Amino acid sequence: MVSNRIVYLNGNYVAWNQATVHIMCHSFGRGSAVFEVLGLHNTDDGTVIFRLDEHIDRLFRTTELLDMELPLSKKDFMAVVTNTVQKNTIRQGFIKIIGYYPQISFEILPPQKMIDIAVFIIDPAEDPVAHDDSFERGTTACISSWIKLDPRTVPIEAKVAANYLNGMMARKEAEKRGFDYAIMLDTWGFIAEGGTESVFLVNNGKLLTPMAGTVLDSITRKSILQVAAAEGIPTREDHLLPELLYEVDEIFFSGTPNKVLPVRQIEEQPVAGTPGPLTRRLSDVMKDIVSGRDSRFRDWLFPVLL
């Protein structure tokens, strides 16, 4: 139960229900909260955090882009995250780091550069955030009428709450149309990404994904590309026209909750043979990685002594 959960809050470890902020704070009213979501995995050698260093590095990049200051060094951040996991009993789930301005503010500009930090441990088996997507069944997707945020309007690579209204609208549209997920196009009409997911296509044995610059600098996306390279799978990051979605052999999403999630239907067109062979191969390798069975990527796993 969340009532038994311990939360890191600005230098202290408190009960879940004590991790609160005033409704009139800047980050609630202006959407200025920043965050990271990390995977927590149970292996034969114990609990591990997936690519903790990369997530902390990205958090620092986000705050730099938004002219924020963090109260902890990278080393201290990693220790705080690890300690928060240790103080809870969850071995498989997610970690959410949230940075925010807690001060009451009526202005659009934040009251100061320094932000507060909270770290939460999420259990998909208990908390109302569980993902029930089935790999074998796959999922469905439509092409959203909402376009991805233009990189000339906000820093889209920043993990900031306000940016995710874009993905929320795309996902709500998909839900209304009877689909599970949405794929957004960028300002120039090329494939961008889902509401919170990266998009991959497979065509004639080659892995394709949209170019960086108009999509989030996703750590899972980066991991998939690195795994593909290690497996000898040819890859291409490019401007991809949406027509390709109807022509390729396989489509899948990637993200922290689902490292590889096959798409069985795009709009009204089935994607034959889902999950496809390359999608399954990448999924199997990612499962081996997060379970600690693939020694090639052991340095992606940060052990937590429980």
BELDA-V541062 format. One record per run of one state. SS is the DSSP state (H for helix, E for strand, C for the rest). FROM is the first residue (numbers start at 0). TO is the last residue. If there is no record, write none. Layout:
ss=SS from=FROM to=TO
ss=SS from=FROM to=TO
//
This chain:
ss=C from=0 to=0
ss=H from=1 to=3
ss=C from=4 to=4
ss=E from=5 to=8
ss=C from=9 to=10
ss=E from=11 to=14
ss=H from=15 to=17
ss=C from=18 to=23
ss=E from=24 to=24
ss=H from=25 to=29
ss=C from=30 to=32
ss=E from=33 to=42
ss=C from=43 to=44
ss=E from=45 to=49
ss=C from=50 to=50
ss=H from=51 to=64
ss=C from=65 to=67
ss=E from=68 to=68
ss=C from=69 to=72
ss=H from=73 to=85
ss=C from=86 to=91
ss=E from=92 to=99
ss=C from=100 to=102
ss=E from=103 to=103
ss=C from=104 to=112
ss=E from=113 to=113
ss=C from=114 to=114
ss=E from=115 to=121
ss=C from=122 to=137
ss=E from=138 to=142
ss=C from=143 to=158
ss=E from=159 to=159
ss=H from=160 to=176
ss=C from=177 to=179
ss=E from=180 to=184
ss=C from=185 to=188
ss=E from=189 to=193
ss=C from=194 to=196
ss=E from=197 to=202
ss=C from=203 to=204
ss=E from=205 to=209
ss=C from=210 to=217
ss=H from=218 to=229
ss=C from=230 to=233
ss=E from=234 to=237
ss=C from=238 to=239
ss=E from=240 to=240
ss=H from=241 to=245
ss=C from=246 to=248
ss=E from=249 to=253
ss=C from=254 to=259
ss=E from=260 to=265
ss=C from=266 to=267
ss=E from=268 to=269
ss=C from=270 to=275
ss=H from=276 to=289
ss=C from=290 to=293
ss=H from=294 to=299
ss=E from=300 to=303
ss=C from=304 to=305
//
